[in-house]
Amino acid sequence: MYGVCGCCGALRPRYKRLVDNIFPEDPEDGLVKANMEKLTFYALSAPEKLDRIGAYLSERLSRDVARHRYGYVCIAMEALDQLLMACHCQTINLFVESFLTMVRKLLEADKPNLQILGTNSFVKFANIEEDTPSYHRSYDFFVSRFSEMCHSSYEDPDIRTKIRMAGIRGLQGVVRKTVNDELQANIWEPQHMDKIVPSLLFNLQQEEGVERSPSPETEKDKESPVELTERCFRELLGRAAYGNIKNAVKPVLMHLDNHSLWESKTFAVRCFKIIMYSIQSQHSHLVIQQLLGHLDANSKNSARVRAGIVEVISEAAVIEASGSIGPTVLEVFNTLLKQLRLSVDYELTGSYDSFANMGSKVIKVHEERQLQEAVIKTVGSFSNTLPPYQRSEVMLFIIGKIPVPGMYPALGSANTGLEGSRMIQVMLLKSLLQVTAGFQSTNILTALPTSFLEPLLSFTLMEDAEIRLLVLDILIGIIDRHDNRHKFSPVRIISDIAVLKLKVDKCSRQDNLFMKKHSHRLYRHIYLACKEESSVQRHFESLYTLLGLICVELANEEVVVDLIRLALALQDLALTEEDLPVYTRCAIHALSAVYLNLISQLTTVPTFCQHVHEVIESRKKLAPFLLPENVLVESSEIPEKLEKVEGEVLFAQTKIAEILGGSGYNTERLATAYIPQITDEDRLSKRKSIGDTVSLQLEMESRNSPEKEQRSTAEQITFETLKQAIVDSVNVDEQERERRRQVVERFQTAPFEEIAAHCGARASLLQSKLNQIFEITIRPPPSPSGSVGNGHGRSHSIPVYEMQFPDLCVY
């Protein structure tokens, strides 16, 4: 009976007749619109028939595809699209299943036109908002197929481009259909992201920089795969929630790794710029965290790869800083500084492993240097985006990482040695210099706290010229709040400083408190830094700039007096320290002259200015080698030997005190010569470099005998002795265990009398030692009788109760 109905058209179901009527005899005539309207009206009137209509259309489409009747295939898909757009009833889910089956059939075909046709239908479907949810629909096939189309290698370039663009639009449709529907398949799962993201990146990388010839096509058709991919990629990232960022970014990192795209840097930077600008700003710190983790994971990769990752972090962190940098600030700097230390180790050891192996990679020194420069540049570019309070925290963080003289004597790894320690120190100071560049803080107390200033100043006392220069530049960058530093260069005697156009503001209360608390440290370190024999022109120029900035930025009347005393003390230093090189002594004289010339004009005391001018004129005639124009230049004109300098070419402290005293300055303080106090910090810092051998003189006074004081020779502790102590620690531990075992065995087996005698002997020995200590430390006054000891040159101490006092003192 079923077969009879199938043969007789009049007995066929109505929905089949309506479906058959939309197909013309000649497929070139296209869809019969009148009959299509009847089919649409029927589907809306009888929604329960919609799933049967879809199944029948699917059956006809499969038959037409098998018979290569592609014209009817296009008509069937057009009919499906119109039905899909018109019907939103609750039973549409069954119709969608038939529709997706037909799309899958087209995507599996070998013909590019059928693949593109199926993709276009799927994209239209993806833009439809369904009224009822679907619990069982799967899009795994479409993700895989569209990703495969994105990598199409079809011979004809035009068709290849169309297939790839169809694949990109298909992935865009899958994302739109599933990303906002919690009941759909989770498109953010790794198995899907690992297909979608690499496919987009592959097309984003293609045809980069290729110019396309203009054509009269529509704007949509003119869109290239690269532009379409970027738009799709931005849309994907813009829809990513907090928990999905990691799954979206990880495939990007893997793609850049697999295709060695970190080294070229350009594409990697472009990808992460798209990511940072597309995701929600409050999630941007997650991207930075993944980049930092990836940098750590590639710590033993080539320097070019690490440099590429560092540059990407630099660009991404700057973008993030405008959003929510938050808790990752110090994490960024910690990772960068760690990479800086590793790079120094790699450069000096020549291996990425702790111990050089036969199969280890070859280190290229110039690439490691480029990496180090990239890290330092990244530190600077990132810190420039931070507010002052966060930059202060970063400065404290970095100074805490730098080995400080007297506090961290054990530096570097055993493989890098002393040179590695010095390089690490220089690199970290360069990073700190980048952070302080352009730093302007209204409160100098918060910008230079004691915890930051003390370790920083300790580096000015080291003999390493490069380190001292870096520290001076750091101090200059922090103190200069009105961009005056460049106005002090070149160092010259200027008759009227008005041409410098210095910006001078009245000192605030915080400035006065800072100078009251820390000025003595600054003066002492400047004074001692001038004595360094390895100082060159740059050092004295930086010292003059630093002194000038203190005078302009932080000086009140009391500070001006101290600065004048310091300048005069530098003149006395050059006169008295005859062991210093001739250049150093002449440079100190020049520094003192040019600085007093600056201060005299800032104080606006005419007689003071006149005295300074007279001395300078005398030097021009009698001793031009004591002026900066002849000393602080590339080709300095100095004598081979500096004769005794005296008379009118020197600044007279008594005369200056008298002149300024008449203008209300503290005459007594001016007349007192400045003498720096040498502290323990200075003595500890005075070594060739912080990485050099640490030699601490440990003087221990032994007083075992009350009759004679002994002083043991100073014990010199060097790196070798520390290393030997570590090596011998194993033997010491074994000896200690053996001693403990013997003690336990003695108390378990020895008779009671022997144990009691042993403990009694120890108690007697302890008592005798205590008596000796008390006799040494608790010294009673000498005997009134003035009795002398037993001829050993020491007065014998007599207990108070044995002293014989005169009768008049006793009552």
C-alpha positions in Angstrom: 0.0 0.0 0.0 2.9 2.4 0.8 4.5 1.8 -2.6 1.2 2.5 -4.3 0.9 5.8 -2.5 4.5 6.7 -3.3 3.8 6.2 -7.0 0.6 8.1 -7.2 1.2 11.8 -6.7 -2.3 12.6 -5.6 -2.0 10.1 -2.7 1.3 11.5 -1.5 1.4 13.5 1.8 0.7 17.2 1.3 4.1 18.3 2.7 5.9 16.2 0.1 3.9 17.6 -2.7 4.6 21.2 -1.4 8.3 20.4 -1.2 8.4 18.9 -4.7 6.6 21.9 -6.2 9.4 24.3 -5.1 11.8 22.6 -7.5 11.5 23.7 -11.2 12.0 21.4 -14.1 15.1 23.3 -15.1 17.4 24.0 -12.1 18.6 27.2 -13.8 15.2 28.8 -13.3 15.9 28.8 -9.5 13.5 28.4 -6.6 9.7 28.6 -7.4 8.9 31.5 -5.1 5.1 31.1 -5.3 5.3 27.5 -4.2 7.9 28.4 -1.6 5.5 30.8 0.0 2.9 28.0 0.1 5.4 25.7 1.8 6.3 28.4 4.3 2.6 29.0 5.1 2.0 25.3 5.6 5.0 25.0 7.9 3.8 27.9 10.0 0.3 26.6 10.1 1.3 23.0 10.9 4.6 23.2 12.9 4.4 19.6 13.8 5.1 18.8 10.1 8.3 20.9 10.1 10.6 18.0 11.1 9.1 15.8 8.3 9.6 18.7 5.8 13.3 18.9 6.9 13.8 15.1 6.7 12.3 15.0 3.1 14.4 18.0 2.0 17.5 16.3 3.4 16.6 13.1 1.6 16.2 14.9 -1.8 19.5 16.9 -1.2 21.4 13.7 -0.5 20.1 12.1 -3.7 20.9 15.2 -5.8 24.4 15.4 -4.4 25.0 11.8 -5.2 23.7 12.3 -8.8 25.8 15.5 -9.1 22.7 17.6 -9.7 24.2 20.7 -8.0 21.5 23.1 -9.2 18.8 21.3 -7.2 21.2 21.2 -4.3 21.4 25.0 -4.2 17.6 25.2 -4.5 17.2 22.8 -1.5 19.6 24.8 0.6 17.9 28.1 -0.3 14.5 26.6 0.7 16.0 25.3 4.0 17.4 28.8 4.8 14.0 30.4 4.2 12.2 27.9 6.3 14.7 28.4 9.1 14.4 32.2 9.0 10.6 32.0 9.1 9.9 29.3 11.7 10.7 29.7 15.4 8.3 27.2 16.9 9.1 24.9 19.7 9.5 21.9 17.4 12.3 23.6 15.3 14.9 21.5 17.1 14.1 18.4 15.0 14.1 20.5 11.8 17.6 21.9 12.8 18.9 18.4 13.1 17.9 17.7 9.5 19.4 21.1 8.5 22.7 20.3 10.2 22.8 16.9 8.6 22.5 18.5 5.1 25.2 21.1 6.0 27.5 18.3 7.1 26.8 16.5 3.8 27.8 19.5 1.8 30.9 20.2 3.9 32.0 16.6 3.3 31.8 17.0 -0.4 34.9 17.4 -2.5 33.5 20.3 -4.5 34.7 23.7 -3.1 31.4 25.3 -4.2 29.4 22.8 -2.1 31.6 23.5 0.9 31.2 27.2 0.5 27.4 26.7 0.1 27.1 24.7 3.2 29.3 27.2 5.2 27.1 30.1 4.1 23.9 28.3 5.2 25.5 27.5 8.6 26.5 31.1 9.1 22.9 32.2 8.5 21.8 29.6 10.9 24.3 30.8 13.5 22.7 34.3 13.5 19.3 32.9 14.4 18.2 33.0 18.0 16.3 29.9 18.9 13.4 30.1 21.2 14.0 26.7 22.7 17.3 25.3 24.0 18.9 22.1 22.6 20.5 19.7 25.1 22.0 17.2 22.7 23.4 19.1 19.7 27.1 18.7 19.0 29.3 21.0 16.9 32.5 19.0 17.1 32.4 18.0 13.5 31.9 21.7 12.4 34.8 22.9 14.5 37.1 20.3 12.9 35.8 20.7 9.4 36.0 24.6 9.4 39.5 24.4 10.9 40.5 22.1 8.2 39.1 24.5 5.6 41.1 27.3 7.1 44.3 25.4 6.2 43.1 24.6 2.7 45.9 24.1 0.2 43.8 24.0 -3.0 45.8 24.6 -6.2 43.8 27.6 -7.5 44.7 30.6 -5.3 41.4 32.3 -5.8 39.4 29.2 -4.8 41.9 28.5 -2.0 41.2 32.0 -0.6 37.4 31.5 -0.8 37.6 28.1 1.0 39.8 29.6 3.8 37.5 32.6 4.2 34.5 30.2 4.3 36.3 28.2 7.1 36.9 31.4 9.1 33.3 32.5 8.8 32.2 29.0 9.8 34.3 29.2 12.9 32.9 32.6 13.6 29.4 31.1 13.3 30.2 28.2 15.7 31.5 30.7 18.3 28.4 32.9 18.0 26.1 29.9 18.3 27.7 28.3 21.3 29.6 31.0 23.3 26.5 32.5 25.0 24.5 29.4 25.4 25.3 27.5 28.6 23.4 24.5 27.4 25.4 24.1 24.2 28.8 22.4 24.0 31.6 24.4 25.7 33.5 25.9 22.9 36.2 27.1 25.3 37.4 23.6 26.1 41.0 22.9 25.1 40.1 20.4 22.4 38.1 23.1 20.6 40.4 26.0 21.2 43.4 24.0 20.1 41.8 23.8 16.6 40.1 27.2 16.4 42.9 29.5 17.5 45.8 28.0 15.4 43.5 28.1 12.4 42.9 31.8 12.9 46.5 32.5 13.5 47.5 30.6 10.4 45.3 32.9 8.3 46.3 36.0 10.2 49.9 35.3 9.3 49.2 34.7 5.6 49.5 37.4 3.0 50.9 39.8 5.6 52.1 42.9 3.9 50.8 41.9 0.4 49.1 44.7 -1.4 45.8 43.9 -3.1 44.9 45.6 -6.3 41.7 47.7 -6.1 38.6 46.2 -7.7 35.0 47.5 -8.1 33.7 44.7 -5.9 31.6 45.4 -2.8 33.3 46.2 0.5 32.5 42.8 1.9 34.0 41.0 -1.0 37.2 43.1 -0.8 37.9 41.9 2.7 41.0 39.7 2.8 41.4 36.5 4.8 43.8 38.4 7.1 41.2 41.2 7.8 38.4 38.7 8.3 40.6 36.6 10.6 41.5 39.5 12.7 37.8 40.5 13.1 36.9 36.9 14.0 39.8 36.6 16.4 38.8 39.9 18.2 35.2 38.7 18.4 36.3 35.4 19.9 38.5 37.1 22.6 35.9 39.7 23.3 33.4 37.0 24.3 36.0 35.3 26.6 35.0 35.2 30.3 37.4 35.2 33.2 37.8 31.4 33.4 38.3 31.1 29.6 41.2 33.4 29.1 43.8 30.7 29.8 42.3 28.3 27.3 42.2 31.0 24.6 45.8 32.3 25.1 47.6 28.9 25.5 47.1 27.9 21.9 48.6 31.2 20.8 51.7 30.5 22.8 51.9 27.0 21.4 51.5 28.2 17.9 54.3 30.8 18.2 56.5 28.1 19.7 55.8 25.4 17.0 56.4 27.8 14.1 59.4 29.7 15.7 57.6 33.0 15.5 59.1 34.5 18.7 62.4 35.3 17.0 60.8 37.5 14.3 58.9 39.3 17.1 56.6 41.3 14.8 53.9 38.7 14.4 54.0 37.8 18.1 53.7 41.4 19.1 50.8 41.9 16.7 48.9 38.8 18.1 49.2 40.0 21.7 48.2 43.5 20.9 45.0 42.1 19.4 44.5 40.0 22.5 45.1 42.8 25.0 42.9 45.3 23.2 40.1 42.7 22.6 39.7 41.0 26.0 37.9 42.8 28.9 40.4 45.1 30.7 39.8 43.5 34.1 41.1 40.2 32.7 44.3 41.5 31.1 46.5 40.6 34.0 45.8 36.9 33.3 47.4 37.3 29.9 50.5 38.8 31.5 50.7 35.9 34.0 50.6 33.4 31.2 53.3 35.2 29.3 55.5 35.3 32.4 54.9 31.6 33.0 55.8 30.9 29.4 59.0 33.0 29.8 60.0 30.9 32.8 59.2 27.7 30.9 61.6 28.8 28.1 64.4 29.8 30.4 66.7 27.4 28.7 65.7 28.2 25.2 67.7 30.4 22.8 68.3 34.1 23.7 66.4 35.2 20.6 63.3 33.3 21.7 63.4 34.8 25.2 64.1 38.2 23.8 60.9 37.9 21.6 58.8 36.9 24.7 60.3 39.8 26.7 59.4 42.2 23.9 55.8 40.9 23.8 55.6 41.3 27.6 56.8 44.8 27.2 54.1 45.7 24.7 51.3 43.8 26.6 52.2 45.2 30.0 52.1 48.7 28.7 48.6 48.1 27.4 47.6 46.4 30.6 48.9 49.2 32.8 46.1 51.4 31.4 43.6 48.8 32.5 44.1 46.7 35.7 47.7 46.0 36.3 46.9 45.3 39.9 48.8 42.4 41.7 51.1 41.5 38.8 53.3 44.6 39.0 56.0 43.1 41.2 55.5 39.7 39.5 56.5 41.2 36.1 59.6 42.8 37.6 60.5 39.7 39.5 60.4 37.5 36.4 62.3 40.0 34.3 65.1 40.4 36.9 65.2 36.6 37.2 65.7 36.3 33.4 68.4 39.0 33.7 70.4 36.9 36.2 70.0 33.7 34.2 71.2 35.5 31.0 74.3 36.6 32.8 74.9 33.1 34.0 74.4 31.7 30.5 76.8 34.3 29.0 79.6 33.5 31.4 79.2 29.7 31.7 78.5 29.2 28.0 75.8 26.6 28.8 72.1 26.5 29.6 72.7 23.8 32.1 74.2 24.1 35.6 77.1 22.0 34.4 78.3 22.2 30.8 77.6 18.9 29.1 78.9 17.7 25.7 75.4 18.0 24.2 74.5 21.4 25.6 73.6 24.2 23.2 76.1 26.8 22.2 75.5 30.2 23.8 75.9 33.3 21.6 77.2 36.1 23.7 75.8 38.9 21.4 72.3 37.4 21.6 72.5 37.2 25.4 73.6 40.9 25.4 70.6 41.8 23.2 68.3 39.9 25.6 69.7 41.8 28.5 69.2 45.1 26.8 65.6 44.0 25.9 64.9 43.1 29.5 66.2 46.5 30.8 64.2 48.3 28.1 61.1 46.4 29.1 61.6 47.4 32.8 61.8 51.0 31.8 58.8 51.0 29.4 56.6 49.2 31.9 57.6 51.4 34.8 56.8 54.6 32.8 53.2 53.6 32.8 53.0 53.2 36.6 51.9 55.9 39.1 54.5 57.4 41.4 53.5 55.3 44.4 53.8 52.0 42.5 57.1 53.1 41.0 58.5 53.7 44.5 57.5 50.2 45.4 59.2 48.8 42.3 62.4 50.8 43.2 62.4 49.3 46.6 61.8 45.9 45.1 64.8 46.1 42.7 67.2 47.6 45.3 66.3 44.6 47.5 67.4 42.3 44.7 70.8 44.0 44.3 73.6 42.7 46.5 74.4 45.5 48.9 78.0 46.0 50.3 78.3 44.6 53.7 75.0 42.9 53.7 75.2 40.2 50.9 78.8 39.2 50.6 78.0 35.8 48.9 77.0 36.7 45.4 76.4 35.0 42.1 76.6 31.3 41.4 79.6 29.1 41.8 79.9 28.8 38.0 79.9 32.5 37.2 82.4 33.6 39.8 83.2 37.2 40.6 82.6 38.6 37.1 79.1 37.2 37.1 78.4 38.9 40.4 79.6 42.2 39.1 77.6 41.9 35.9 74.4 41.0 37.8 74.9 44.1 39.9 75.5 46.4 36.9 72.4 45.0 35.1 70.2 45.5 38.1 71.4 49.0 38.6 70.7 49.7 34.9 67.2 48.4 35.5 66.8 50.6 38.5 68.0 53.6 36.4 65.3 52.9 33.8 62.7 52.9 36.5 63.9 56.2 37.9 64.1 57.9 34.5 61.4 60.6 34.4 60.3 59.9 37.9 58.8 63.0 39.5 57.6 62.8 43.1 56.1 65.7 45.0 57.3 64.2 48.3 61.1 63.5 48.3 60.7 61.7 51.6 58.6 58.9 50.0 60.7 58.9 46.9 64.0 58.4 48.8 63.2 56.5 52.0 66.0 55.3 54.3 65.5 51.7 53.2 66.2 52.8 49.6 68.8 55.5 50.1 71.2 53.8 52.4 71.9 50.7 50.2 72.0 52.9 47.1 74.5 55.3 48.6 76.7 52.4 49.7 77.5 51.8 46.0 79.1 55.2 45.6 82.0 54.1 47.7 83.0 51.2 45.5 86.0 51.3 43.2 84.1 50.0 40.2 83.7 53.2 38.1 80.7 52.0 36.1 78.7 51.1 39.2 79.4 54.5 40.8 78.3 56.3 37.7 75.1 54.4 37.5 74.3 55.3 41.2 75.0 58.9 40.5 72.6 58.9 37.5 69.9 57.2 39.6 70.2 59.9 42.4 70.1 62.6 39.7 66.9 61.1 38.2 65.1 61.0 41.5 66.1 64.4 42.8 65.4 66.2 39.5 61.7 67.1 39.7 61.8 70.1 37.3 63.9 68.7 34.4 66.9 70.8 35.3 69.6 68.0 34.9 70.4 68.8 31.3 70.9 72.5 32.1 74.1 71.7 34.1 75.8 70.1 31.0 78.4 70.9 29.8 80.3 71.9 33.0 81.4 75.5 32.5 81.9 78.6 34.4 79.0 80.9 33.6 79.1 84.6 34.5 75.3 84.8 34.6 73.3 81.6 35.4 70.1 83.3 34.2 70.9 81.9 30.8 70.4 78.4 32.2 66.7 79.1 32.9 66.7 77.0 36.0 63.3 76.2 37.5 63.6 76.9 41.2 60.7 76.4 43.6 60.6 77.1 47.3 61.5 74.1 49.4 58.5 72.3 50.9 58.4 71.1 54.5 59.0 67.5 53.3 62.2 68.7 51.5 63.5 70.3 54.6 62.8 67.2 56.6 64.5 65.1 54.1 67.7 67.2 54.1 67.6 67.4 57.9 67.5 63.6 58.1 69.7 62.5 55.1 71.9 65.5 54.1 74.9 64.3 56.1 74.8 60.9 54.2 74.6 62.7 50.9 77.5 65.0 51.7 79.7 62.2 53.0 79.2 60.0 50.0 79.8 62.9 47.5 83.0 63.8 49.4 84.3 60.2 49.4 83.2 59.6 45.8 85.5 62.5 44.7 88.5 60.7 46.2 88.1 57.7 43.9 91.2 57.4 41.7 89.3 55.7 38.9 86.9 58.6 38.3 86.8 60.1 34.9 85.2 63.1 33.2 81.7 61.6 33.3 81.9 61.0 37.1 82.8 64.6 37.9 80.1 65.9 35.5 77.5 63.7 37.3 78.8 64.9 40.7 78.4 68.5 39.6 74.9 67.8 38.3 73.9 66.1 41.6 75.3 69.0 43.7 73.6 71.5 41.4 70.2 69.7 41.7 70.5 69.5 45.5 71.2 73.3 45.5 68.2 74.0 43.2 65.7 71.5 44.4 66.3 70.9 48.1 68.3 73.9 49.4 67.3 76.2 52.3 69.6 78.6 54.1 71.1 75.9 56.3 71.7 73.5 53.3 73.4 76.3 51.4 75.8 76.8 54.2 76.6 73.1 54.3 77.0 72.9 50.5 79.5 75.8 50.7 81.4 74.0 53.4 81.4 70.8 51.3 82.8 72.7 48.3 85.6 74.2 50.4 86.3 70.8 51.9 86.7 69.4 48.4 89.2 72.1 47.7 91.1 71.1 50.9 90.9 67.5 49.8 92.6 68.3 46.5 95.3 70.1 48.4 96.1 67.6 51.1 95.6 64.2 49.2 98.9 64.3 47.3 98.7 60.6 46.6 95.7 61.1 44.3 96.3 61.2 40.5 97.0 64.7 39.0 93.8 64.6 37.0 91.7 63.7 40.0 93.1 66.6 42.0 92.6 69.1 39.1 89.1 67.8 38.5 88.2 68.3 42.2 89.5 71.9 42.1 87.5 72.5 39.0 84.4 70.9 40.5 84.8 73.2 43.6 85.2 76.3 41.5 82.2 75.8 39.2 80.0 74.8 42.1 80.9 77.8 44.2 80.2 80.0 41.1 76.7 78.5 40.9 76.0 78.9 44.6 77.3 82.4 44.8 74.9 83.5 42.1 72.0 81.6 43.6 72.5 83.3 47.0 72.6 86.7 45.3 75.2 88.1 47.7 77.3 90.6 45.6 80.5 90.4 47.7 80.4 86.6 47.6 80.0 86.6 43.9 82.8 89.1 43.6 85.2 86.9 45.6 84.4 83.8 43.6 84.8 85.8 40.4 88.2 87.1 41.5 89.5 83.6 42.3 88.3 82.3 38.9 90.0 85.2 37.1 93.2 84.4 39.0 93.0 80.8 37.9 92.5 81.8 34.3 95.8 83.7 34.5 97.9 81.5 36.8 96.4 78.0 36.9 93.9 77.4 34.0 94.2 73.6 34.7 92.1 74.2 37.8 89.0 75.3 35.8 86.4 72.9 34.2 87.0 74.3 30.7 90.5 72.8 30.7 89.9 69.7 32.9 86.4 68.3 32.4 86.8 68.0 28.6 87.7 65.1 26.3 91.3 66.4 25.8 92.2 67.9 29.2 95.1 70.2 29.6 96.7 69.3 32.9 100.4 69.3 34.0 102.3 66.1 34.6 102.8 67.1 38.2 100.7 69.4 40.3 102.8 71.9 42.1 101.8 73.4 45.4 98.6 75.4 44.9 98.2 78.4 47.1 97.4 82.1 47.3 94.9 83.9 45.2 93.8 80.9 43.2 92.2 79.3 46.2 88.9 80.2 47.8 89.3 81.5 51.3 86.9 80.0 53.9 87.4 82.7 56.4 86.7 85.4 53.9 83.6 83.6 52.6 82.4 83.2 56.2 82.9 86.9 56.9 81.1 87.9 53.7 78.1 85.6 54.2 77.9 86.4 57.9 77.1 90.0 57.1 74.2 88.7 55.0 72.6 86.8 57.9 74.2 83.4 57.4 75.5 81.3 60.3 79.1 82.6 60.6 80.2 80.0 63.1 79.0 77.1 61.0 80.6 78.6 57.9 84.0 79.0 59.6 83.9 75.3 60.7 85.6 73.0 58.2 83.5 70.1 56.9 85.0 66.7 57.9 83.1 63.6 56.8 82.6 60.9 59.4 83.9 57.5 58.2 81.4 54.9 59.3 81.4 51.1 59.3 79.3 51.2 56.2 82.1 53.1 54.4 84.7 50.6 55.4 82.6 47.6 54.4 81.8 49.2 51.0 85.5 50.0 50.2 86.4 47.1 48.0 87.1 46.7 44.3 83.6 45.5 43.6 80.9 43.8 45.4 81.8 40.6 43.8 85.4 40.7 44.8 86.8 38.8 47.7 85.1 39.7 50.9 87.7 40.2 53.5 86.3 40.9 57.0 88.8 41.5 59.7 87.4 39.7 62.8 89.4 40.9 65.8 88.6 38.9 68.9 90.1 39.9 72.2 91.1 36.9 74.2 91.3 37.4 77.9 91.8 33.9 79.3 94.4 35.1 81.8 93.8 38.0 84.2 97.5 38.8 84.3 98.0 39.2 80.5 95.8 40.5 77.6 96.3 38.8 74.3 95.0 39.9 70.9 94.8 37.1 68.3 95.8 37.9 64.7 93.0 39.0 62.5 91.3 36.1 60.8 90.8 36.7 57.0 87.7 35.1 55.7 87.7 34.7 51.9 85.6 32.9 49.3 88.0 30.0 49.4 87.8 29.6 53.2 84.0 29.7 53.0 84.0 27.1 50.2 86.3 24.9 52.2 84.0 25.2 55.2 81.1 24.0 53.2 83.1 21.1 51.8 84.3 20.1 55.3 80.8 20.4 56.8 80.2 16.7 56.1 83.2 15.6 58.1 82.2 18.0 60.9 78.7 16.4 61.0 80.2 12.9 61.2 82.5 13.9 64.1 79.6 15.5 65.9 77.5 12.4 65.6 80.4 10.2 66.8 80.9 12.5 69.9 77.3 12.3 70.8 77.3 8.5 70.5 80.3 8.3 72.9 78.5 10.6 75.4 75.4 8.5 75.3 77.4 5.3 75.6 79.4 6.7 78.6 76.2 7.6 80.5 74.7 4.2 79.8 77.7 2.0 80.7 80.0 4.0 83.0 79.7 3.7 86.8 78.0 6.4 88.8 81.2 7.6 90.5 82.9 8.2 87.2 80.0 10.2 85.8 79.8 12.3 89.0 83.5 13.1 88.9 83.3 14.1 85.2 80.4 16.4 85.9 82.1 17.9 88.9 85.2 18.6 86.9 83.1 20.4 84.2 81.3 22.4 86.9 84.7 23.5 88.4 86.0 24.5 85.0 82.9 26.5 84.3 83.2 28.3 87.7 86.8 29.2 87.1 86.0 30.6 83.7 83.1 32.7 85.2 85.4 34.0 87.9 87.9 35.1 85.3 85.2 36.8 83.3 83.9 38.6 86.3 87.4 39.7 87.3 88.0 41.1 83.8 84.6 42.8 83.2 83.8 44.1 86.7 86.8 46.2 87.4 86.7 47.8 90.9 88.4 51.2 91.4 92.1 51.1 92.1 93.4 50.8 95.6 93.7 54.2 97.4 97.1 53.2 98.5 98.2 53.2 94.9 99.8 49.8 95.2 101.3 48.5 92.0 101.0 44.9 90.9 103.7 42.3 90.7 105.9 44.1 88.3 104.2 43.1 85.1 103.2 46.7 84.3 99.6 46.2 85.4 97.9 47.4 88.6 96.6 44.4 90.5 92.8 44.7 91.3 92.0 44.4 95.0 88.4 43.5 96.1 86.6 46.4 97.7 86.2 44.5 101.0 90.0 44.1 101.3 90.8 47.8 100.6 92.4 49.8 103.5 90.6 53.2 103.6 92.0 56.2 105.6 90.4 56.9 109.0 88.9 60.1 107.8 86.9 58.2 105.2 85.5 55.7 107.7 82.6 56.5 110.0 
